[in-house]
Amino acid sequence: MLSENKKLKFFAKRDGIILLILWGVILTGAIILLFVLGSVSFDKSRSNEDAYQRVNEDLTGRIHDLEQRIKE
């Protein structure tokens, strides 16, 4: 009877440690996934800002060219 209790305690401790490690791995994976998704969305928004700036510069240049043609 006493040896069975020792075995049960050993398995309970072992299972608890395994669950704790598994929980840590899951949380770490979730945090890494959040950082990866956040950086991807940040890069996407930054590239959109670059595209808007290029379009803005192009339109500003065209307006300037048209103003020069009108003055001539």
C-alpha positions, 0 to 999 in steps of 0.5 A: 500500500505504501509503495503504491502511494509513492508510485502515485505521488511520483507519477503525479509529480511527473505529470505536473512537471510535464504539464507545466513544461507543455504550458510554458511551450504553448505560451512561448509559442503564442508570444512568438506568434504575436510578435511575428504577426505584429511585425508583419502588419507593421511592415505592411503598413510601413510599405503602404506609407511608402507607396502613398508618399511616392504617389504624393511626390509623383502627383506633386511633380505633375502639378508643378509641371502643369503649373510651369506649362500654364505659365509659359 
